[in-house]
Amino acid sequence: MKRVRISLLTAAMLLTSTWVAPVQAATFTTVQPYLTDYKVGFTDGHALLTKAQYDEFEYAGQAVIVTKAGKKGLLDARTGKEITPASWDQIEIPGRNNVAIVQKGGWFQYIDLTTKKLSAAKFAGAHTYSLSADYADAIVFVGQTSMLLDSTGKVLIPPFVGKLSVVSLISPEATGDREAKETRYLVASTAKGITLYDAASFKPRFSLANTQLIPNEGGPKTAYLKVRSGGMEGLVDVNGKYVLPAKYKAIYTWNEGYFQVLAQKGTGLWKDGRFLAEPLYQEVGFEYNNPDLYWTLDKGIVTYHSIAKGTEHALKQGATYLHDSYVLGQDPKTGMYGVLQVGGEAVIPFVYPKVEGPPAARQLVRSDGKKAMLPAWGKPIKELDFWFDSAAPIGGSYSMQLIKDGSKIGLYSENEGLILSPVENRRFRYEEATGHIVVTEPDGKVLRFGGISGKPESGQHVQTLSEQLNGVYEAGKGTVIVNRTTNQPISKLYQQVYLDDVSKLIVAADGQMADLYTPDGKLLTTQLKIAFMRERSDAPPVTFIQVGDSFYTWGGKEGTSKLALLTIADGELQAASDLVYREAVYKVVGEKKVAVMMRTDGTLDFWGEEGNQLVKKVAGASEYQADSYFGGLLIAESDGWHVYSSSLQRLTTGGYQALKLLGLSDKGAKAIVYRDKATGLYGLLTQDGKQLTAPQYESIRLSSEAFPGLWSASEGQPPFAFSKKDQFGYLDREGKELFASKLLTKKPAISYLPLQLPSFAAYSELMKQNPLELIDFGKPYSWPEGGNSEGKFYANLALYLELPQGAGKSEVLAALTGKAIIKPDEGRSDVSDEDMYSLVYYMATGKSSLSMTAEQLTRWAEQRGIVLQRGGNQYYQTMDLYREYHQMFFSELLRSLAGKKVAKPKVLKQGELSFAQKKMIESMLLVNGRPAEQLPMPLPQAEWEQGVQPFLTAYQKQAAQLLAAYEKQVGK
């Protein structure tokens, strides 16, 4: 007794040592996790109910499944009291109800969560089944003893010595088993026999003595139980009646109600209560695509039978079922090939000595070597009416084939049959752009056929654009807009033409720019064109924003990459801004519309609704955050981050070092985490920018982000978790502290992973994304932070080209042209992708690429791995083209300097680490053996700074080897 008292006292002291009195006491409806020394304990908000000793947890109804040293245990979710210690390999609570299945080794038991009692019986297995709507989570325990338990704890079938199986049966009247509804039953198998139980009442339907169940687990649907009695097999229906006596060696369940039956003398076929073929044959089978047909094989003769018609047809072994009762085979007497229809007559006489194919369509061959094509799947088969010498596919598949008869050529379609009879001097080609087979007849007439359908196609395709206009597509040329009244073209040829659903204007694209036409044919784009994003898959390639009666989009002049915000009102297109933008994206913020426009220097302007116009509300920003659940924007400006309303009104007065949206889809908890400039500490803001807390926390996270086990917790779960100095705690929606405990009671053990390139993935990724974070190239290169990527890009190129100090864009472009690195172009105001490929080619080879075609240069860039991929949403979220060019330039600079000992590792110093460097280091740190990236809450800053120093020391010693290994890797 004395020993017990001491252990309880010790436990109480341990709990007390981690307790910090809450500022505002909270009563949680279920126990909540707290964190101490990066182990999890549980609290009710007033007291620590358990020690912090668990690694993971999961809420499961009225219990919490906890993990400790790889073992599972259970706590009461209301009191935190231990239901069972963490000693189990697995725990499952079906339906999050009253029964917990626990497993240790190969044995299963269960705990009644109402009584907290562990079953005395052990089972070899436990499986959860949905038996019916009333018993969606019934548990079958099996082993030497078996039983059935509802997830509420109700015993449905008491324990018995034997095996319990769940079987699914369909009605014997079901005409086809593929869609037939199954009903579940339970079969108890004992040494005495089997008993079938109804899965609704759990009362026995029948019992059979001296009988064993043969499971049909995962097999075809069936109306019968397969059983064994006296060493022989039979079939029993749901009432316990033998429909096939137990006197056969084996019975195999097939689809569509067929059963293969093996007896002493041979194999038979049984279906619908009778033998279709007595078990006397060498082999039997049925046609899956035509259940009316079955066949028997005996002494080299296969006989096809029709159940419905009661007919049979004999062929030599090796016959092939085609479709719709057609069978290709050989006459048993003559050995000649033909086609018959089971239940009918021969549709192609048995007079052909040979068959060829597949992979192409099957071909019958005459004695003179001439061939004929059998119709494709689903097509009626009839007497062959065209013959040829050979056939060859055209168009990349066997759907269309060229038929050659001597020097004559014809065209055959799998879908349409013989399209063109063979004639001389006919030419064929496959048009990849349209997928058409283009035929030039001897008289010069051109015909087109669908490369798959085989149907005739016109060289022109007409689409209705408006009441006045059509778009007429001409294969290989493009689309022209035509006046429907005069049938005369009113435009040039375009690559793509469509009617926009929003603006009801006609978009006509040619390359990366597009024209706009009104429905009556007026051209709106004369001086200015519309930006056309051909690669977009998530939205139309031209964006229209409707504000009042006006529409906004963006575009520019041909020959320049600069864009302006454009407006279309009263049938006129006008520029709403100067031509100063590179990219743009449309956002819906709350109920307002916003255009985010990126300038060529990488900074952002925000245009929002004001009356019936879009007006520039924010200028010169560097970053922003938006979310469909948040009715505003977070925008980074020169003085820091601010909160903006949907109308682009600034809601905060002082700029913050950082802002992050929290809880946007989590049970209504919505807030913004801010980082204070002066202290670097965190606090909470409301969605309208008002401070909920002072900046006093080292981290604030969603509770469900800190503890993934909370994903299904109750509504009483506090929304936010915090850490400050040595404390862990919770905040409510108003930012009030609900609970706090000691985060650390002892110094954490901090180690790091081996500094080897394959396992140091974050190093390789940072080298790829921004090598300047880790490498000194011997010149004052810089990477853009906070916008103006354009200016820094040209400043870096000026350093590379060894231009005089202060050289800018114009000097850089002139130098690139003068050195024959890029093509001369008086209208060039920015570099393009092609220019960057040319620059990289020069960096890699020391040679000019001007003699190469654009296609050759792009192919080289693809092989080099530098072609930018900007399709879909990703491109429209990043937008900053010059940041991508920076990445391309510095990646190639590092590759071109590999082995020359010009690029040297930067010295990483504590207190001077950038955000990216910290993230890289964090990926390698272990805290108490756990990856630092996976910690529920980050290490306190003091502990992090102290613990990271050994890593930095080791990194500096190995930085040169890491760089050499990376250079070798990227040089391959």
MOSULVEN-V389023 format. One record per run of one state. SS is the DSSP state (A for helix, B for strand, O for the rest). FROM is the first residue (numbers start at 1). TO is the last residue. If there is no record, write none. Layout:
# MOSULVEN-V389023
<<SS FROM TO> <SS FROM TO>>
This chain:
# MOSULVEN-V389023
<<O 1 1> <A 2 18> <B 19 20> <O 21 31> <B 32 36> <O 37 38> <B 39 43> <O 44 47> <B 48 48> <O 49 53> <B 54 54> <O 55 55> <B 56 60> <O 61 62> <B 63 68> <O 69 70> <B 71 76> <O 77 81> <B 82 88> <O 89 89> <B 90 92> <O 93 93> <A 94 96> <O 97 98> <B 99 104> <O 105 106> <B 107 112> <O 113 116> <B 117 118> <O 119 122> <B 123 123> <O 124 124> <B 125 129> <O 130 137> <B 138 142> <O 143 144> <B 145 149> <O 150 154> <B 155 161> <O 162 162> <B 163 169> <O 170 182> <B 183 189> <O 190 192> <B 193 198> <O 199 203> <B 204 209> <O 210 211> <B 212 214> <O 215 224> <B 225 229> <O 230 231> <B 232 236> <O 237 241> <B 242 248> <O 249 249> <B 250 253> <O 254 254> <A 255 257> <O 258 258> <B 259 262> <O 263 266> <B 267 271> <O 272 273> <B 274 281> <O 282 282> <B 283 287> <O 288 289> <B 290 298> <O 299 300> <B 301 306> <O 307 310> <B 311 316> <O 317 319> <B 320 321> <O 322 325> <B 326 330> <O 331 336> <B 337 341> <O 342 345> <B 346 352> <O 353 353> <B 354 356> <O 357 362> <B 363 365> <O 366 370> <B 371 373> <O 374 387> <B 388 388> <O 389 389> <B 390 393> <O 394 399> <B 400 405> <O 406 407> <B 408 413> <O 414 416> <B 417 423> <O 424 426> <B 427 431> <O 432 435> <B 436 440> <O 441 445> <B 446 450> <O 451 455> <B 456 457> <O 458 459> <B 460 464> <O 465 468> <B 469 474> <O 475 477> <B 478 483> <O 484 488> <B 489 489> <O 490 493> <B 494 494> <O 495 495> <B 496 499> <O 500 505> <B 506 510> <O 511 512> <B 513 517> <O 518 522> <B 523 523> <O 524 528> <B 529 531> <O 532 544> <B 545 547> <O 548 549> <B 550 556> <O 557 562> <B 563 569> <O 570 571> <B 572 575> <O 576 580> <B 581 589> <O 590 591> <B 592 599> <O 600 603> <B 604 610> <O 611 612> <B 613 621> <O 622 622> <B 623 625> <O 626 631> <B 632 637> <O 638 639> <B 640 645> <O 646 649> <B 650 650> <O 651 655> <B 656 656> <O 657 657> <B 658 662> <O 663 670> <B 671 675> <O 676 681> <B 682 685> <O 686 690> <B 691 691> <O 692 696> <B 697 697> <O 698 698> <B 699 702> <A 703 706> <O 707 707> <A 708 710> <O 711 719> <B 720 724> <O 725 726> <B 727 731> <O 732 736> <B 737 742> <O 743 749> <B 750 752> <O 753 756> <A 757 759> <O 760 760> <A 761 773> <O 774 774> <B 775 776> <O 777 788> <A 789 800> <O 801 808> <A 809 818> <O 819 832> <A 833 845> <O 846 853> <A 854 864> <O 865 871> <A 872 878> <O 879 880> <A 881 896> <O 897 903> <B 904 905> <O 906 914> <A 915 922> <O 923 924> <B 925 927> <O 928 929> <B 930 931> <A 932 934> <O 935 940> <A 941 970> <O 971 972>>
